[in-house]
Amino acid sequence: MTTTATGGRPPVFCTIVPPHVLDRLARAGDPRLSGPARRTLQRDAAARTRRRLAAVAGVPAAAPRAGAEPGRPHRTVYDAGHGTGLPGAKVRGEGDEPGTDATVNRAYTGLGATFELFLTAYGRDSVDGAGLPLDATVHYDREYNNAFWDGEQMVFGDGDGEVFLDFTRSVDVIGHELAHGVTQYTANLAYHGQSGALNESLSDVFGSLVKQYALGQSAAEADWLIGAELLAPRVTGQALRSMKAPGTAYDDDVLGKDPQPATMDDYVRTARDNGGVHINSGIPNRAFHLAATALGGHAWERAGQIWYDVLTGGELEQDAQFTDFAALTVRAARARYGDGGERDAVKKAWGQVGVRTP
């Protein structure tokens, strides 16, 4: 079975657009909206099945290629040419000059921005901590309304132009999906229920930090939105998710209202979306935002360091619940910073979202 360094579960197939959003679009009366959504759901389902079958059959992940210099990114961008074969045709390698395709250039830059955050802020050399080459495929399928990490590489659709735009437009989306790779190589959180929501939340956290780091923003200056550049003009909304105010990212006639809860009082119990992993992630997302803004300064420093310490510290169980993760963040804050403001800010943040800590 293909496993990560944790020796746990096989890598999962993680998408940025939740299934419940695509489900709603697939039921739209307008075929311009329903057609691409249905095809995206079908494509995602097929990819998840392939991932599971490969794991059961013991098909190994692709071996890392030689040639990466320690402490430097090794990026390759491929073009699927609106097909579904991966990785596609190579269109830009590490160190190549930008071409005329803005999508290719954005993917290349986003891979680099994510690499830079993890290396500079946390001393982590790529997704696996050992210089793993970063591959991305753009122009995947036609009117494909998603982006995903498949356990080995990033893949971006162009969107349908009606609801979603090109998925390379938001650098936090690139950071989010690559952060799934970091989780894969560290805690390898199970992708269901609260552990799955933590998996998604950690990707939102580090995706947002990639954007903030690239823009040089403080916690107070950041918008705390995930995918703010993805929604087409016809959509009434700001982004896919809001870490600052879960449940407020969009309220649209077609997409419906953002279902994310902000506290445990509104925790959503559902069998869909692997137990609501994209929905209940709003609770730990808001806890991070509250801690980061209370501490002030750059969120990737103290708050981000505490969350990174928990993710990579070896104590986070694969089936961790919110209370488990919260307790570890309080402990990590104390271990790194003592009994000062960091520990108090983290503990208070979890209390504000209704998660108890020791």
C-alpha positions in Angstrom: 0.0 0.0 0.0 1.2 3.5 -0.8 1.7 5.3 2.5 3.3 8.5 3.7 6.3 8.8 6.0 3.9 8.4 8.9 3.2 4.8 7.8 -0.6 5.5 8.0 -3.2 5.9 5.3 -2.6 6.3 1.6 -2.6 9.9 0.2 -6.1 11.3 -0.3 -7.5 13.2 -3.3 -8.2 16.7 -2.0 -10.1 19.4 -3.9 -10.5 23.1 -3.2 -14.2 23.4 -4.2 -16.4 21.3 -1.8 -18.7 18.7 -3.3 -21.8 20.4 -1.8 -21.1 23.5 -3.9 -20.8 21.5 -7.1 -23.9 19.4 -6.1 -25.9 22.6 -5.9 -24.6 23.9 -9.3 -25.4 20.5 -10.9 -29.0 21.0 -10.0 -29.2 24.5 -11.6 -31.7 25.0 -14.3 -29.2 26.7 -16.5 -27.2 24.1 -18.5 -24.2 26.6 -18.6 -23.9 26.1 -14.9 -25.2 22.5 -14.4 -23.2 20.9 -17.2 -19.7 21.9 -16.1 -20.6 21.1 -12.4 -21.8 17.6 -13.3 -18.7 16.9 -15.4 -16.5 18.1 -12.6 -18.2 15.9 -10.1 -17.8 12.9 -12.4 -14.2 13.7 -13.0 -13.5 14.1 -9.3 -15.3 10.8 -8.4 -13.3 8.9 -11.0 -10.0 10.4 -9.7 -10.9 9.4 -6.1 -11.6 5.9 -7.3 -8.3 5.6 -9.1 -6.5 6.8 -6.0 -8.2 4.2 -3.8 -7.6 1.4 -6.3 -3.9 2.3 -6.7 -3.6 2.2 -2.9 -5.3 -1.2 -2.7 -3.2 -2.6 -5.5 0.0 -1.3 -3.9 1.0 0.9 -6.8 3.9 3.1 -5.5 3.9 6.8 -5.8 6.2 8.3 -8.5 9.8 8.4 -7.3 11.1 11.9 -6.7 13.3 13.0 -9.6 17.0 13.8 -9.2 18.3 17.3 -9.7 16.7 19.3 -7.0 19.2 21.5 -5.1 18.7 21.5 -1.4 16.9 24.6 -0.1 15.7 25.6 -3.6 12.5 24.8 -5.4 12.4 22.3 -8.3 9.2 23.3 -10.2 7.7 21.9 -13.4 4.5 23.1 -15.0 2.7 20.9 -17.5 -0.2 21.6 -19.8 -3.0 19.0 -20.1 -4.3 20.8 -23.2 -7.9 20.5 -21.9 -7.5 16.7 -21.7 -7.3 14.6 -18.5 -4.0 12.7 -19.0 -1.5 13.6 -16.3 0.9 15.2 -16.1 0.6 16.5 -19.7 3.2 18.3 -21.8 6.0 20.1 -20.0 5.7 23.9 -20.6 8.0 25.4 -18.0 10.8 24.1 -15.8 12.7 25.5 -12.9 14.6 28.7 -13.9 12.8 29.0 -17.3 11.7 32.5 -18.2 8.0 33.3 -18.1 6.1 32.5 -21.3 2.9 34.0 -22.8 0.5 31.8 -20.9 -0.6 33.6 -17.7 -2.0 30.5 -16.2 1.4 28.7 -16.5 3.2 31.7 -15.0 0.8 31.9 -12.1 1.1 28.2 -11.3 4.9 28.5 -11.4 4.9 31.6 -9.1 2.4 30.0 -6.7 4.5 26.9 -6.3 7.5 29.1 -5.5 5.6 31.3 -3.1 4.5 28.2 -1.1 8.0 26.7 -1.1 9.3 30.0 0.1 7.0 30.3 3.0 7.6 26.8 4.3 11.4 27.1 3.9 11.8 30.6 5.3 9.3 30.6 8.1 9.6 26.9 9.2 12.9 25.6 7.7 10.9 23.0 5.7 12.5 22.0 2.3 9.4 21.5 0.1 6.3 19.5 0.8 8.0 16.4 2.2 10.8 18.3 4.0 13.4 16.7 1.8 13.2 18.8 -1.4 10.4 17.0 -3.2 10.0 18.4 -6.7 6.8 20.5 -7.2 4.7 19.5 -10.2 1.6 21.2 -11.5 -0.7 20.6 -14.4 -2.8 23.4 -15.9 -5.6 23.6 -18.4 -7.0 20.3 -17.1 -10.2 19.1 -18.9 -12.8 21.5 -20.2 -14.7 23.9 -18.0 -13.3 22.0 -15.0 -14.4 23.7 -11.8 -11.8 22.6 -9.4 -8.1 22.3 -8.4 -6.7 19.3 -6.5 -3.8 17.6 -4.9 -3.7 13.9 -5.8 -1.0 12.8 -3.5 1.8 13.6 -6.0 1.0 16.8 -7.8 -1.2 19.9 -8.2 -3.8 20.1 -11.0 -5.8 23.2 -12.0 -8.9 23.6 -14.0 -9.8 26.8 -16.0 -13.2 27.1 -14.5 -16.4 27.5 -16.5 -16.2 31.3 -16.7 -19.8 31.5 -15.4 -19.3 30.7 -11.7 -15.6 29.9 -11.4 -12.6 31.5 -13.0 -9.1 30.1 -13.6 -8.0 28.3 -10.4 -4.4 29.6 -10.6 -5.7 33.1 -9.9 -5.6 32.6 -6.1 -2.2 31.9 -4.7 -3.8 30.8 -1.4 -5.5 28.0 -3.4 -2.1 26.8 -4.6 -0.8 27.0 -1.0 -3.9 25.2 0.3 -3.5 22.2 -2.0 0.3 21.9 -1.5 -0.3 22.1 2.3 -2.4 18.9 1.9 0.9 17.4 0.8 2.6 18.7 4.0 -0.1 17.1 6.1 0.3 13.9 4.0 3.9 13.7 4.9 3.5 14.6 8.6 0.4 13.9 10.6 -1.5 12.3 7.7 -4.8 13.3 9.2 -7.7 11.0 8.3 -10.0 12.6 5.8 -13.3 12.3 7.5 -15.2 14.0 10.4 -13.3 16.3 12.7 -9.8 15.0 11.7 -10.8 15.7 8.0 -12.0 19.1 9.0 -8.6 19.7 10.7 -6.9 18.5 7.5 -8.9 21.1 5.5 -8.4 23.8 8.1 -4.6 23.3 8.1 -4.6 23.8 4.4 -6.7 26.9 4.6 -4.3 28.2 7.4 -1.2 27.7 5.4 -2.8 28.7 2.1 -3.8 32.0 3.7 -0.3 32.4 5.2 1.3 31.9 1.7 -0.8 34.8 0.5 0.0 37.0 3.5 3.7 36.2 3.2 3.8 36.9 -0.5 2.0 40.3 0.1 3.9 41.2 3.2 0.7 41.6 5.1 0.2 41.6 8.9 -2.6 39.6 10.5 -4.6 42.8 10.7 -4.1 43.7 7.1 -5.0 40.3 5.6 -8.5 39.6 4.2 -8.5 36.0 5.6 -10.5 34.9 2.5 -9.8 31.6 0.6 -10.2 31.8 -3.1 -11.1 35.5 -3.3 -10.1 35.7 -7.0 -12.0 32.6 -8.1 -15.7 33.7 -8.2 -17.0 35.1 -11.5 -18.7 38.5 -11.6 -22.2 37.0 -11.7 -21.7 35.4 -8.2 -22.8 37.2 -5.1 -20.0 36.5 -2.8 -16.4 37.3 -1.8 -14.7 33.9 -1.9 -15.0 30.2 -1.2 -14.5 30.6 2.5 -13.9 33.2 5.1 -11.6 32.3 8.0 -12.5 35.5 9.8 -16.2 35.1 9.6 -17.2 31.5 8.5 -20.6 31.4 6.9 -20.3 34.8 5.2 -18.1 34.0 2.1 -21.1 33.9 -0.3 -24.9 34.2 -0.4 -25.9 33.5 -4.0 -29.1 32.5 -5.8 -27.2 29.7 -7.5 -24.5 28.7 -5.0 -26.8 29.1 -1.9 -25.4 30.4 1.4 -22.0 29.6 2.8 -22.8 26.7 5.3 -19.7 27.0 7.4 -20.2 27.3 11.2 -18.2 29.7 13.3 -18.6 27.9 16.6 -19.3 24.4 18.0 -22.8 25.5 18.7 -23.5 25.2 15.0 -21.4 22.2 14.2 -22.9 20.4 11.2 -23.4 16.7 11.4 -23.7 15.2 8.0 -22.7 12.1 6.0 -21.9 14.2 2.9 -18.4 15.5 2.1 -16.7 12.9 4.3 -18.6 14.1 7.3 -18.5 17.8 6.4 -14.7 18.3 6.2 -15.1 21.5 4.1 -17.9 22.7 6.3 -16.8 22.3 9.9 -13.3 23.4 9.0 -14.7 26.9 9.6 -14.5 26.3 13.4 -10.7 25.7 13.6 -10.2 28.3 10.8 -11.8 31.0 13.0 -9.8 29.8 16.0 -6.5 30.4 14.1 -7.7 33.8 12.9 -8.6 34.8 16.4 -5.2 33.7 17.8 -3.3 35.3 15.0 -5.0 38.7 15.2 -4.8 38.7 19.0 -1.0 38.2 18.8 -0.7 40.7 16.0 2.2 41.1 13.6 2.8 38.5 10.9 0.5 35.5 11.3 3.0 33.1 9.9 5.4 33.9 12.8 4.0 33.1 16.3 0.5 31.7 15.4 1.7 29.9 12.3 4.7 28.5 14.1 2.5 27.0 16.8 0.2 25.4 14.3 3.2 24.1 12.3 4.7 22.7 15.5 1.6 20.7 16.2 1.3 19.4 12.6 4.9 18.2 12.5 5.6 17.4 16.1 4.6 13.8 16.0 1.9 13.9 18.7 -1.1 14.6 16.5 -3.0 11.4 16.0 -4.4 10.6 12.5 -8.0 10.6 13.9 -7.5 13.7 16.1 -10.6 15.6 17.1 -10.8 19.4 17.6 -10.2 19.1 21.3 -7.1 17.1 20.7 -5.7 19.6 18.3 -6.6 22.5 20.5 -4.9 21.0 23.5 -1.7 20.4 21.5 -1.7 24.0 20.2 -1.9 25.3 23.8 0.9 22.9 24.8 3.0 23.9 21.8 2.6 27.6 22.5 3.8 27.1 26.1 6.7 24.9 24.9 8.0 27.5 22.4 7.0 30.8 24.1 6.5 30.0 27.8 3.4 31.1 29.8 3.2 34.5 28.1 0.7 36.0 25.7 1.0 33.3 23.1 -0.4 30.5 25.2 -3.2 32.8 26.6 -4.2 34.0 23.1 -4.4 30.4 21.7 -6.4 29.2 24.7 -8.8 32.1 24.4 -9.2 31.6 20.7 -10.4 28.0 21.1 -12.7 29.1 23.9 -14.3 31.7 21.6 -15.3 29.0 19.1 -16.5 26.6 21.8 -13.6 24.1 21.8 -12.4 23.3 25.4 -8.8 23.2 26.2 -6.9 22.1 29.4 
